[in-house]
Amino acid sequence: MTRRLGVTLSVLALSVVALAGCSGPSPAPTAAAQVPSDGATTAAPDPGASDTPDPTADPTCDTIIPKSTADDFRSLGWSVSVEPFRVGATEIDGGIQCKWGDQRITTDRVQVFGWAPIDGTTAAKAERDLVSSGWRREDGPNGTYVTENSSWVGGRGDSDGYGITYLFGDGWVKMADTRQSLVLVDGPS
């Protein structure tokens, strides 16, 4: 578990440093084939692409987190498995949940990120359902955080003891396997 936290914090630190130094579009890989989040092989992205998600595009596992973070995961030999975005048992249309890790082995060394558009009524119901199931709700400057009960985390949370956390904003919800990792998630607006 300590190693997972170390990897999480290392990736977070690298991402923050990479994002802080960005003053323009980052260079894209050469025209070699790449494997996107859906597993299909495609040509390399446009050299003018940036690390910032396209606000008009549907969310993908490569666009809800910084490109540099996805590249860092791949450099570790990790790949991504794609799932529908869920809040509890409720699937949120138009969203995506991504589990990054070494898919070739069974491991708990994974990073999970998700993003979905959500209307106010659905968000309020999702928050109520989670809280009634034992999750805790906290208001913050960026929206409403709903995080799993700290007694469920069992050492796999962030340095503040937060495990899986949803952040509900105006028209969107994002999630990560720790509250600290939410800083990496930025879907289409």
GROMACS elastic network, one bead per residue, 0.5 to 0.9 nm:
[ bonds ]
;  ai    aj funct       b0    kb
    1     4     6  0.50587   500
    1     5     6  0.63049   500
    1     6     6  0.85502   500
    1   108     6  0.82689   500
    1   109     6  0.79747   500
    1   155     6  0.66847   500
    1   156     6  0.58913   500
    1   157     6  0.89324   500
    2     5     6  0.50920   500
    2     6     6  0.60942   500
    2     7     6  0.86355   500
    2   155     6  0.82996   500
    2   156     6  0.80947   500
    3     7     6  0.61265   500
    3     8     6  0.85016   500
    3   109     6  0.82338   500
    4     7     6  0.50600   500
    4     8     6  0.60628   500
    4     9     6  0.85128   500
    4   108     6  0.81113   500
    4   109     6  0.55958   500
    4   110     6  0.76942   500
    4   111     6  0.88364   500
    4   156     6  0.78510   500
    5     9     6  0.60190   500
    5    10     6  0.83734   500
    5   156     6  0.74039   500
    5   157     6  0.77773   500
    5   158     6  0.68374   500
    5   159     6  0.81730   500
    6     9     6  0.51574   500
    6    10     6  0.59205   500
    6    11     6  0.84654   500
    7    11     6  0.60018   500
    7    12     6  0.83510   500
    7   109     6  0.86219   500
    8    11     6  0.52421   500
    8    12     6  0.60066   500
    8    13     6  0.84978   500
    8   111     6  0.75921   500
    8   158     6  0.86411   500
    8   181     6  0.76721   500
    9    13     6  0.59314   500
    9    14     6  0.84477   500
    9   158     6  0.87378   500
    9   180     6  0.87787   500
    9   181     6  0.85737   500
   10    13     6  0.50769   500
   10    14     6  0.60647   500
   10    15     6  0.84579   500
   11    14     6  0.50730   500
   11    15     6  0.60081   500
   11    16     6  0.85376   500
   11    69     6  0.67949   500
   11    72     6  0.73347   500
   11    73     6  0.82080   500
   12    15     6  0.50819   500
   12    16     6  0.61311   500
   12    17     6  0.85963   500
   12    69     6  0.80922   500
   12   180     6  0.84833   500
   12   181     6  0.70904   500
   12   183     6  0.83390   500
   12   184     6  0.74274   500
   13    16     6  0.51344   500
   13    17     6  0.61419   500
   13    18     6  0.84461   500
   14    17     6  0.51558   500
   14    18     6  0.59468   500
   14    19     6  0.84449   500
   14    68     6  0.84966   500
   14    69     6  0.78381   500
   14    72     6  0.86323   500
   15    19     6  0.59203   500
   15    20     6  0.83560   500
   15    66     6  0.74213   500
   15    68     6  0.66467   500
   15    69     6  0.59279   500
   15    72     6  0.88563   500
   15   184     6  0.77347   500
   16    19     6  0.51252   500
   16    20     6  0.59483   500
   16    21     6  0.85967   500
   16   184     6  0.86131   500
   17    20     6  0.50954   500
   17    21     6  0.62973   500
   17    22     6  0.87965   500
   18    21     6  0.53668   500
   18    22     6  0.64367   500
   18    68     6  0.72543   500
   18    69     6  0.89629   500
   19    22     6  0.52088   500
   19    23     6  0.86247   500
   19    51     6  0.81958   500
   19    66     6  0.81867   500
   19    68     6  0.84669   500
   20    23     6  0.82015   500
   22    25     6  0.73925   500
   22    26     6  0.73765   500
   22    51     6  0.86065   500
   23    26     6  0.86074   500
   24    50     6  0.74104   500
   25    28     6  0.87489   500
   25    47     6  0.86754   500
   25    48     6  0.63189   500
   25    49     6  0.61950   500
   25    51     6  0.68969   500
   25    52     6  0.85536   500
   26    47     6  0.82019   500
   26    48     6  0.75438   500
   26    49     6  0.69039   500
   26    50     6  0.53020   500
   26    51     6  0.65753   500
   26    68     6  0.89696   500
   27    47     6  0.59177   500
   27    48     6  0.69732   500
   27    49     6  0.73720   500
   27    50     6  0.76675   500
   28    31     6  0.89176   500
   28    44     6  0.76477   500
   28    45     6  0.65302   500
   28    46     6  0.67305   500
   28    48     6  0.70895   500
   28    49     6  0.65974   500
   28    50     6  0.80831   500
   29    32     6  0.74561   500
   29    44     6  0.64027   500
   29    45     6  0.73289   500
   29    46     6  0.87002   500
   29    47     6  0.72855   500
   30    33     6  0.85916   500
   30    44     6  0.64514   500
   30    45     6  0.84637   500
   30    47     6  0.80319   500
   31    34     6  0.87217   500
   31    43     6  0.62234   500
   31    45     6  0.78479   500
   32    42     6  0.88119   500
   32    43     6  0.64785   500
   32    44     6  0.59526   500
   33    41     6  0.62863   500
   33    42     6  0.55804   500
   33    44     6  0.57620   500
   34    40     6  0.83918   500
   34    41     6  0.56668   500
   34    42     6  0.56985   500
   34    43     6  0.62562   500
   34    44     6  0.60357   500
   34    45     6  0.87760   500
   35    38     6  0.77317   500
   35    39     6  0.55840   500
   35    40     6  0.58003   500
   35    42     6  0.65346   500
   35    43     6  0.87900   500
   35    79     6  0.88973   500
   36    39     6  0.55839   500
   36    40     6  0.62557   500
   36    41     6  0.67552   500
   36    42     6  0.72848   500
   36    61     6  0.83146   500
   36    62     6  0.74004   500
   36    80     6  0.87294   500
   37    40     6  0.77995   500
   37    60     6  0.70940   500
   37    61     6  0.56901   500
   37    62     6  0.65929   500
   37    79     6  0.76313   500
   37    80     6  0.58530   500
   37    81     6  0.71480   500
   37    82     6  0.70725   500
   37    98     6  0.85037   500
   38    41     6  0.88187   500
   38    60     6  0.86242   500
   38    61     6  0.84859   500
   38    80     6  0.81065   500
   38    81     6  0.77597   500
   38    82     6  0.70538   500
   39    79     6  0.87973   500
   39    80     6  0.83714   500
   39    81     6  0.86626   500
   42    45     6  0.86154   500
   44    47     6  0.83238   500
   45    48     6  0.83535   500
   45    49     6  0.69214   500
   46    49     6  0.54463   500
   47    50     6  0.85043   500
   49    52     6  0.83797   500
   50    53     6  0.77498   500
   50    54     6  0.89872   500
   50    67     6  0.78501   500
   51    63     6  0.81559   500
   51    65     6  0.84879   500
   51    66     6  0.53134   500
   51    67     6  0.50446   500
   51    68     6  0.69381   500
   52    55     6  0.88384   500
   52    63     6  0.75983   500
   52    64     6  0.89047   500
   52    65     6  0.85180   500
   52    66     6  0.65923   500
   52    67     6  0.77982   500
   52   186     6  0.83666   500
   53    56     6  0.87793   500
   53    57     6  0.80388   500
   53    59     6  0.84089   500
   53    62     6  0.86064   500
   53    63     6  0.50833   500
   53    64     6  0.66070   500
   53    65     6  0.78538   500
   53    66     6  0.75944   500
   53    67     6  0.86840   500
   53   186     6  0.71185   500
   53   187     6  0.64534   500
   53   188     6  0.62990   500
   53   189     6  0.89811   500
   54    57     6  0.55017   500
   54    58     6  0.84162   500
   54    59     6  0.87243   500
   54    63     6  0.74886   500
   54   187     6  0.82365   500
   54   188     6  0.61613   500
   54   189     6  0.85135   500
   55    58     6  0.81735   500
   55    59     6  0.89027   500
   55   187     6  0.74241   500
   55   189     6  0.51715   500
   56   188     6  0.64641   500
   56   189     6  0.76904   500
   57    60     6  0.86092   500
   57    63     6  0.87749   500
   57   188     6  0.65766   500
   58    63     6  0.86741   500
   58    94     6  0.74941   500
   58    95     6  0.83175   500
   58   187     6  0.85653   500
   58   188     6  0.70228   500
   59    62     6  0.81210   500
   59    63     6  0.60481   500
   59    64     6  0.61156   500
   59    94     6  0.78351   500
   59    95     6  0.67834   500
   59    96     6  0.65859   500
   59   115     6  0.73081   500
   59   116     6  0.78337   500
   59   187     6  0.60897   500
   59   188     6  0.63832   500
   60    63     6  0.51662   500
   60    64     6  0.61944   500
   60    65     6  0.89142   500
   60    82     6  0.86470   500
   60    95     6  0.87164   500
   60    96     6  0.67451   500
   60    97     6  0.86571   500
   60    98     6  0.83623   500
   60   187     6  0.84799   500
   61    64     6  0.58079   500
   61    65     6  0.70717   500
   61    70     6  0.81309   500
   61    80     6  0.74969   500
   61    81     6  0.87009   500
   61    82     6  0.73392   500
   61    96     6  0.74335   500
   61    97     6  0.75253   500
   61    98     6  0.57347   500
   61    99     6  0.86678   500
   61   100     6  0.89515   500
   61   113     6  0.81434   500
   61   114     6  0.81684   500
   62    65     6  0.62389   500
   62    66     6  0.73473   500
   62    67     6  0.62449   500
   62    69     6  0.88722   500
   62    70     6  0.62578   500
   62    71     6  0.89678   500
   63    66     6  0.66744   500
   63    67     6  0.69618   500
   63    70     6  0.88786   500
   63   185     6  0.88277   500
   63   186     6  0.77933   500
   63   187     6  0.67103   500
   63   188     6  0.81711   500
   64    67     6  0.87702   500
   64    96     6  0.87904   500
   64   113     6  0.78805   500
   64   114     6  0.73401   500
   64   115     6  0.67970   500
   64   184     6  0.79380   500
   64   185     6  0.53707   500
   64   186     6  0.50097   500
   64   188     6  0.74971   500
   65    68     6  0.83537   500
   65    69     6  0.66707   500
   65    70     6  0.69885   500
   65   113     6  0.79179   500
   65   183     6  0.89993   500
   65   184     6  0.53927   500
   65   186     6  0.59840   500
   65   187     6  0.75071   500
   66    69     6  0.52905   500
   66    70     6  0.66093   500
   66    71     6  0.87267   500
   66   184     6  0.67403   500
   66   185     6  0.77363   500
   66   186     6  0.79525   500
   67    70     6  0.51139   500
   67    71     6  0.60710   500
   67    72     6  0.85142   500
   68    72     6  0.60609   500
   68    73     6  0.86625   500
   69    73     6  0.62573   500
   69    74     6  0.86639   500
   69   184     6  0.82023   500
   70    73     6  0.51218   500
   70    74     6  0.63014   500
   70    75     6  0.86641   500
   70    79     6  0.89871   500
   70   100     6  0.86704   500
   71    74     6  0.50832   500
   71    75     6  0.61424   500
   71    76     6  0.87912   500
   72    75     6  0.50271   500
   72    76     6  0.65729   500
   72    78     6  0.88048   500
   73    76     6  0.52446   500
   73    77     6  0.68139   500
   73    78     6  0.53848   500
   73    79     6  0.73109   500
   73   100     6  0.72677   500
   73   101     6  0.76171   500
   74    79     6  0.61517   500
   74    80     6  0.88936   500
   74   100     6  0.89319   500
   74   101     6  0.88900   500
   75    78     6  0.71470   500
   76    79     6  0.89557   500
   76   101     6  0.87274   500
   76   102     6  0.83472   500
   77   101     6  0.80368   500
   77   102     6  0.64970   500
   78   100     6  0.63182   500
   78   103     6  0.69556   500
   78   104     6  0.88987   500
   78   110     6  0.88741   500
   79    99     6  0.83453   500
   79   100     6  0.57078   500
   79   101     6  0.57534   500
   79   102     6  0.61567   500
   79   103     6  0.64064   500
   80    98     6  0.62802   500
   80    99     6  0.54722   500
   80   101     6  0.64381   500
   80   102     6  0.82432   500
   80   103     6  0.75226   500
   81    97     6  0.84186   500
   81    98     6  0.58027   500
   81    99     6  0.52402   500
   81   100     6  0.65739   500
   81   101     6  0.83535   500
   81   103     6  0.78828   500
   82    96     6  0.70171   500
   82    97     6  0.59384   500
   82    99     6  0.66049   500
   82   100     6  0.89287   500
   83    86     6  0.86518   500
   83    96     6  0.61364   500
   83    97     6  0.50619   500
   83    98     6  0.62902   500
   83    99     6  0.80481   500
   84    91     6  0.65847   500
   84    92     6  0.74510   500
   84    93     6  0.79527   500
   84    94     6  0.83937   500
   84    95     6  0.63605   500
   84    96     6  0.50083   500
   84    97     6  0.56605   500
   84    98     6  0.85712   500
   84   114     6  0.88656   500
   85    90     6  0.84510   500
   85    91     6  0.57828   500
   85    92     6  0.56507   500
   85    93     6  0.75670   500
   85    94     6  0.80543   500
   85    95     6  0.50063   500
   85    98     6  0.85581   500
   85   114     6  0.63617   500
   85   115     6  0.69671   500
   85   116     6  0.66697   500
   86    89     6  0.62491   500
   86    90     6  0.53377   500
   86    92     6  0.57389   500
   86    93     6  0.89481   500
   86    95     6  0.81836   500
   86    96     6  0.83304   500
   86    97     6  0.77013   500
   86   114     6  0.87082   500
   86   116     6  0.88843   500
   87    90     6  0.52970   500
   87    91     6  0.65092   500
   87    92     6  0.72669   500
   87   126     6  0.64243   500
   87   127     6  0.86501   500
   87   129     6  0.89349   500
   87   130     6  0.79500   500
   87   166     6  0.81960   500
   87   175     6  0.89981   500
   88    91     6  0.80376   500
   88   126     6  0.76808   500
   88   129     6  0.78128   500
   88   130     6  0.68346   500
   90   126     6  0.78701   500
   91    95     6  0.83847   500
   92    95     6  0.59308   500
   92    96     6  0.85072   500
   92   116     6  0.66296   500
   92   117     6  0.76904   500
   92   118     6  0.72377   500
   92   122     6  0.88188   500
   93    96     6  0.86154   500
   93   116     6  0.73454   500
   93   117     6  0.76366   500
   93   118     6  0.82562   500
   94   115     6  0.88080   500
   94   116     6  0.59610   500
   94   117     6  0.64149   500
   94   118     6  0.87266   500
   95   114     6  0.73372   500
   95   115     6  0.55259   500
   95   117     6  0.63929   500
   95   118     6  0.87727   500
   95   173     6  0.89214   500
   96   113     6  0.84436   500
   96   114     6  0.55038   500
   96   115     6  0.57063   500
   96   116     6  0.63521   500
   97   112     6  0.71721   500
   97   113     6  0.58108   500
   97   115     6  0.66650   500
   97   116     6  0.85885   500
   97   175     6  0.82774   500
   98   111     6  0.81109   500
   98   112     6  0.56003   500
   98   113     6  0.53140   500
   98   114     6  0.59959   500
   99   110     6  0.65086   500
   99   111     6  0.57592   500
   99   113     6  0.66687   500
   99   114     6  0.87251   500
  100   103     6  0.80610   500
  100   109     6  0.87617   500
  100   110     6  0.54580   500
  100   111     6  0.51041   500
  100   112     6  0.62183   500
  100   113     6  0.82897   500
  101   104     6  0.87533   500
  101   105     6  0.89978   500
  101   107     6  0.80998   500
  101   108     6  0.84983   500
  101   109     6  0.64059   500
  101   111     6  0.65763   500
  101   112     6  0.88472   500
  102   105     6  0.61038   500
  102   106     6  0.79558   500
  102   107     6  0.75615   500
  102   109     6  0.78361   500
  102   110     6  0.75587   500
  103   106     6  0.72267   500
  103   107     6  0.83497   500
  106   109     6  0.88597   500
  107   110     6  0.73552   500
  108   111     6  0.89646   500
  110   177     6  0.88034   500
  111   176     6  0.76400   500
  111   177     6  0.64708   500
  111   178     6  0.88151   500
  111   181     6  0.86942   500
  112   164     6  0.86949   500
  112   175     6  0.78922   500
  112   176     6  0.53448   500
  112   177     6  0.52782   500
  112   178     6  0.85304   500
  112   181     6  0.88385   500
  113   174     6  0.75420   500
  113   175     6  0.56306   500
  113   177     6  0.68293   500
  113   181     6  0.80769   500
  113   182     6  0.77196   500
  113   184     6  0.83688   500
  113   185     6  0.67409   500
  114   166     6  0.88858   500
  114   173     6  0.82220   500
  114   174     6  0.53884   500
  114   176     6  0.63542   500
  114   185     6  0.72706   500
  114   187     6  0.85397   500
  115   172     6  0.72947   500
  115   173     6  0.57985   500
  115   175     6  0.64043   500
  115   185     6  0.72907   500
  115   186     6  0.75560   500
  115   187     6  0.59220   500
  115   188     6  0.85992   500
  116   171     6  0.86931   500
  116   172     6  0.56777   500
  116   173     6  0.54446   500
  116   174     6  0.63821   500
  116   187     6  0.75918   500
  116   188     6  0.87275   500
  117   171     6  0.57022   500
  117   173     6  0.63256   500
  117   174     6  0.87421   500
  117   187     6  0.88123   500
  117   188     6  0.85102   500
  117   189     6  0.83362   500
  118   121     6  0.83904   500
  118   122     6  0.64643   500
  118   123     6  0.62200   500
  118   168     6  0.85033   500
  118   169     6  0.87442   500
  118   170     6  0.82295   500
  118   171     6  0.50650   500
  118   173     6  0.63809   500
  119   122     6  0.55197   500
  119   123     6  0.60986   500
  119   124     6  0.86807   500
  119   170     6  0.80077   500
  119   171     6  0.53767   500
  119   172     6  0.73501   500
  120   123     6  0.50232   500
  120   124     6  0.60597   500
  120   125     6  0.86151   500
  120   170     6  0.76281   500
  120   171     6  0.68439   500
  120   172     6  0.89598   500
  121   124     6  0.52465   500
  121   125     6  0.63091   500
  121   126     6  0.86308   500
  122   125     6  0.51767   500
  122   126     6  0.60586   500
  122   127     6  0.85938   500
  123   126     6  0.50546   500
  123   127     6  0.61252   500
  123   128     6  0.85940   500
  123   168     6  0.69601   500
  123   169     6  0.88541   500
  123   171     6  0.85676   500
  123   172     6  0.84497   500
  123   173     6  0.78613   500
  124   127     6  0.51892   500
  124   128     6  0.62138   500
  124   129     6  0.86451   500
  125   128     6  0.50773   500
  125   129     6  0.60626   500
  125   130     6  0.86061   500
  126   129     6  0.51224   500
  126   130     6  0.61968   500
  126   131     6  0.86030   500
  127   130     6  0.52714   500
  127   131     6  0.61408   500
  127   132     6  0.85524   500
  127   135     6  0.88592   500
  127   137     6  0.76886   500
  127   144     6  0.87276   500
  127   145     6  0.89394   500
  127   146     6  0.68842   500
  127   168     6  0.84714   500
  128   131     6  0.51892   500
  128   132     6  0.60234   500
  128   133     6  0.85655   500
  129   132     6  0.52186   500
  129   133     6  0.63158   500
  129   135     6  0.88099   500
  130   133     6  0.50742   500
  130   134     6  0.66403   500
  130   135     6  0.53759   500
  130   136     6  0.78323   500
  130   137     6  0.86615   500
  130   146     6  0.74484   500
  130   147     6  0.85210   500
  130   148     6  0.83221   500
  131   134     6  0.52264   500
  131   136     6  0.56752   500
  131   137     6  0.66625   500
  131   146     6  0.75692   500
  131   147     6  0.88106   500
  131   148     6  0.88692   500
  132   135     6  0.70894   500
  132   136     6  0.89638   500
  134   148     6  0.72980   500
  134   149     6  0.61054   500
  135   146     6  0.64502   500
  135   147     6  0.55884   500
  135   150     6  0.85566   500
  136   145     6  0.81099   500
  136   146     6  0.55063   500
  136   147     6  0.54568   500
  136   148     6  0.64052   500
  136   149     6  0.62311   500
  136   150     6  0.87328   500
  137   144     6  0.69971   500
  137   145     6  0.56971   500
  137   147     6  0.66357   500
  138   143     6  0.87747   500
  138   144     6  0.58701   500
  138   145     6  0.51066   500
  138   146     6  0.63779   500
  138   147     6  0.83409   500
  139   142     6  0.82574   500
  139   143     6  0.61892   500
  139   145     6  0.60715   500
  139   146     6  0.86849   500
  140   143     6  0.53078   500
  140   144     6  0.58175   500
  140   145     6  0.68976   500
  141   144     6  0.81923   500
  142   145     6  0.86756   500
  142   167     6  0.79232   500
  142   168     6  0.83143   500
  142   169     6  0.67804   500
  143   167     6  0.62791   500
  143   168     6  0.55120   500
  143   170     6  0.76691   500
  144   166     6  0.80118   500
  144   167     6  0.55302   500
  144   168     6  0.50782   500
  144   169     6  0.67597   500
  145   165     6  0.66483   500
  145   166     6  0.56394   500
  145   168     6  0.64456   500
  145   179     6  0.84235   500
  146   164     6  0.85846   500
  146   165     6  0.56409   500
  146   166     6  0.51874   500
  146   167     6  0.65101   500
  146   168     6  0.80504   500
  147   150     6  0.81150   500
  147   162     6  0.67132   500
  147   163     6  0.65986   500
  147   164     6  0.57824   500
  147   166     6  0.62534   500
  147   167     6  0.86425   500
  147   178     6  0.85741   500
  147   179     6  0.76817   500
  148   151     6  0.84038   500
  148   152     6  0.69563   500
  148   153     6  0.74160   500
  148   162     6  0.73410   500
  148   163     6  0.60670   500
  148   164     6  0.57575   500
  148   165     6  0.64964   500
  148   166     6  0.89796   500
  149   152     6  0.55332   500
  149   153     6  0.70916   500
  149   162     6  0.82530   500
  149   163     6  0.80208   500
  150   153     6  0.53006   500
  150   154     6  0.77712   500
  150   157     6  0.83043   500
  150   161     6  0.63464   500
  150   162     6  0.64461   500
  150   163     6  0.70935   500
  151   154     6  0.65856   500
  152   155     6  0.88740   500
  152   163     6  0.82531   500
  153   156     6  0.56504   500
  153   157     6  0.58000   500
  153   161     6  0.74121   500
  153   162     6  0.73689   500
  153   163     6  0.56211   500
  153   164     6  0.82352   500
  154   157     6  0.74736   500
  154   163     6  0.89472   500
  155   158     6  0.83550   500
  155   161     6  0.76646   500
  155   163     6  0.88279   500
  156   161     6  0.81015   500
  156   162     6  0.85295   500
  156   163     6  0.67102   500
  156   177     6  0.88217   500
  156   178     6  0.84142   500
  157   160     6  0.74859   500
  157   161     6  0.50576   500
  157   164     6  0.76089   500
  157   177     6  0.75673   500
  157   178     6  0.57059   500
  157   179     6  0.81899   500
  158   161     6  0.52370   500
  158   162     6  0.53887   500
  158   163     6  0.64624   500
  158   177     6  0.87240   500
  158   178     6  0.55872   500
  158   179     6  0.69197   500
  158   180     6  0.64270   500
  158   181     6  0.83469   500
  159   162     6  0.74832   500
  159   180     6  0.82977   500
  160   179     6  0.85870   500
  160   180     6  0.85045   500
  161   178     6  0.84778   500
  161   179     6  0.88338   500
  162   165     6  0.71757   500
  162   177     6  0.85316   500
  162   178     6  0.56564   500
  162   179     6  0.56731   500
  162   180     6  0.79292   500
  163   176     6  0.82458   500
  163   177     6  0.56581   500
  163   179     6  0.64760   500
  164   175     6  0.71556   500
  164   176     6  0.57680   500
  164   179     6  0.67404   500
  165   174     6  0.83698   500
  165   175     6  0.55300   500
  165   176     6  0.57467   500
  165   177     6  0.63651   500
  165   178     6  0.59192   500
  165   179     6  0.52963   500
  165   180     6  0.89820   500
  165   182     6  0.78227   500
  166   173     6  0.66945   500
  166   174     6  0.56229   500
  166   176     6  0.68563   500
  166   177     6  0.89573   500
  166   179     6  0.78593   500
  166   182     6  0.82085   500
  167   172     6  0.84304   500
  167   173     6  0.55490   500
  167   174     6  0.53119   500
  167   175     6  0.61818   500
  167   176     6  0.88751   500
  167   179     6  0.85929   500
  167   182     6  0.77559   500
  168   171     6  0.80186   500
  168   172     6  0.61713   500
  168   174     6  0.66808   500
  168   175     6  0.87846   500
  169   172     6  0.52844   500
  169   173     6  0.59154   500
  169   174     6  0.82845   500
  170   173     6  0.81911   500
  171   189     6  0.82749   500
  172   187     6  0.85122   500
  172   189     6  0.78238   500
  174   182     6  0.73172   500
  174   185     6  0.68053   500
  174   186     6  0.78719   500
  174   187     6  0.79794   500
  175   178     6  0.82634   500
  175   179     6  0.80845   500
  175   181     6  0.85652   500
  175   182     6  0.63705   500
  175   185     6  0.76481   500
  176   179     6  0.64900   500
  176   180     6  0.82400   500
  176   181     6  0.58569   500
  176   182     6  0.54731   500
  176   184     6  0.87266   500
  176   185     6  0.77744   500
  177   180     6  0.87053   500
  177   181     6  0.70231   500
  177   182     6  0.82454   500
  178   181     6  0.53434   500
  178   182     6  0.69964   500
  179   182     6  0.54266   500
  179   183     6  0.80533   500
  180   183     6  0.62970   500
  180   184     6  0.85035   500
  181   184     6  0.57061   500
  181   185     6  0.75051   500
  182   185     6  0.53580   500
  182   186     6  0.84511   500
  183   186     6  0.78461   500
  186   189     6  0.82680   500
